[in-house]
Amino acid sequence: MTPGSVMTVGQETMLVAVKLTAPILLTSLVVGLLIAMFQAATQINEMTLTFVPKLITLGVVLMFAGPWMIHVMVEYMQELVRSIPLLIG
């Protein structure tokens, strides 16, 4: 296994990780920003006000994006397992 192949596998892994986490992180960021603006406008400083909507929206995002996320992960793992003979020797 050459250093170049290790770097390639590492880069592909990071790309898949970014693809899988992007919908969750972006949704959480947008909901948190909207709630922070609401809290600043109304001067309500309740911690659960940010937690519950984020939890609900993340559940909805996982419900819709979950099958796609699983598909991406399974495809990557299958490709990685198929490339083991090429990576070893």
C-alpha positions in Angstrom: 0.0 0.0 0.0 1.6 3.2 -1.2 1.4 6.6 0.5 -0.5 7.8 -2.5 -3.2 5.2 -2.2 -3.5 5.9 1.5 -4.0 9.6 0.8 -6.6 8.8 -1.9 -8.6 6.6 0.5 -8.4 9.2 3.1 -9.6 12.0 0.8 -12.5 9.8 -0.4 -13.4 9.1 3.2 -13.4 12.7 4.1 -15.5 13.6 1.1 -18.1 10.9 2.0 -18.1 12.2 5.6 -18.8 15.7 4.5 -21.6 14.5 2.2 -23.2 12.6 5.0 -23.0 15.3 7.6 -23.8 18.3 5.5 -27.7 18.0 5.5 -27.7 17.6 9.3 -25.3 20.3 10.1 -26.7 22.9 7.6 -30.2 22.3 8.9 -29.1 22.6 12.5 -27.3 25.8 11.6 -30.2 27.4 9.9 -32.7 26.5 12.6 -30.4 27.7 15.3 -29.9 31.0 13.5 -33.6 31.5 13.0 -34.3 30.8 16.7 -31.4 33.0 17.8 -32.9 35.9 15.8 -36.3 35.2 17.3 -34.8 35.1 20.8 -33.0 38.4 20.2 -36.1 40.1 18.9 -38.3 38.9 21.8 -35.6 38.8 24.5 -36.7 35.3 25.5 -33.6 33.4 26.8 -34.9 29.9 27.2 -32.5 27.1 26.4 -35.1 24.5 25.5 -36.5 26.9 22.9 -33.4 26.1 20.7 -33.2 22.4 21.6 -36.7 21.2 20.8 -37.0 22.7 17.3 -33.5 21.5 16.4 -34.4 18.0 17.5 -37.6 18.0 15.6 -36.0 19.4 12.4 -33.1 16.9 12.6 -35.6 14.1 12.9 -37.4 15.3 9.8 -34.1 15.7 7.9 -33.0 12.2 8.9 -36.4 10.8 7.8 -36.1 12.3 4.3 -32.3 12.2 3.8 -31.7 9.0 5.7 -32.2 6.6 2.8 -29.9 8.7 0.6 -27.3 8.8 3.4 -27.4 5.0 3.8 -27.2 4.6 0.0 -24.0 6.8 -0.1 -22.4 4.9 2.8 -23.2 1.5 1.4 -21.9 2.4 -2.0 -18.7 3.8 -0.5 -18.1 0.7 1.6 -18.8 -1.7 -1.3 -16.3 0.3 -3.4 -13.7 0.2 -0.6 -14.1 -3.6 -0.1 -13.8 -4.2 -3.8 -10.6 -2.2 -4.0 -8.9 -4.1 -1.2 -6.9 -6.4 -3.6 -5.7 -3.3 -5.5 -4.7 -1.5 -2.4 -2.8 -4.4 -0.9 -0.7 -5.3 -3.8 
